[in-house]
Amino acid sequence: MALTGDHYVGTFEGHTLELIRNNWNKTLTLLIDGKEVAWESCVLPGRVTLTGVVEHGGVRHAVVVRSVPHRLLWTKDSIEVDGEPLTLTKTR
């Protein structure tokens, strides 16, 4: 986990899904194709789940972000589309 936060990017059928953890204002944000679709404050350590929908070819796909505490100060973050985990790239 970086001092200022983390930024993870994954793709699904040409759509960009981003997970941004901002340690300055203590938020977790889900972006789909650059648009904010869900966010939550995470001032206290704990499990956070964000949900959204990505539409591709007229079909809606459920997007679920999970942030689970791991050890004392770290978290394990993931993005799933229709229950299948995406491969994420940490960009910062």
N, C-alpha and C positions, 0 to 999 in steps of 0.2 A: 504494500500500500504506500503510495507516494505521500509526501507531506501535505500537498494541497488537494490530493484526490486521485481518482483513477478514471480512465476512459477506455471502455471496451467496445469493439465494433465487430459485428457479425453480419452475414448476408443470408437472405432467403429469397430465392426466385427473383433475384435482381433488386430486391429491396434492402436497404441498409437499416440495421437495427443497432442502436447505440445505448449503452448503459453508462451514465456519468455519475460518479460519486464525488461530491464537492465537500471537502473537509472544512472549508471556511464557513459556509452557511449551513452545514450539516444536512444535506439533502441527497437523495438518490433519485435520478431522473431517467425515464425511458423515452428515447426518441425513435420514431419510425420515419424514414426518409426525411430526416432533418426537422420533423415537427414533434414537439413535446406532446406526448399522449398520457403520461402519468408521472407523478412525482410524490415523494413522501419525505417528511422530515425524519431524520434519524439521529436525534440528539443523544439519546441513550442507546447503548448497545442492545441489539435484539434482532429477531427475524423480521425481515421486510419482504413483502410480496407486492409487486406491481403487475398490472394486467393491461393489455391492449389488444388491438385487432389489426392485422395486416390483410388487405384484400388483394388477391392476385387471380386474374382470369375470372372474375365474378364470384370467386369463392373466398369466404372469410376464414382466416386462420387465427386461432387464439395464440397470443404471445404472453408468456409469463416470465417475469424476472424474479429471481430469488436471491436474497442476500442473507446468508446464514453465518452467525458468529463462529469464528474458528480460532481457538486459543484465546488469549486475553484481548489483544488489540486488533486482530485481523478478521477478515470475513472471506467467505467463499461466495463468489457471485456467478450467476448463470442466467442464460436466456434460453427459453424453450419455445418452440413453435409446434403447436399441436402435440405436445408431450415429448417431442424429440429435441435433445439439446443441440444448440448451435456451437460451432467452433468459433471462439472469440479471439480477437487479436487485441492485445493491450497496446494502446497508442501513446499513452503517457502515464 
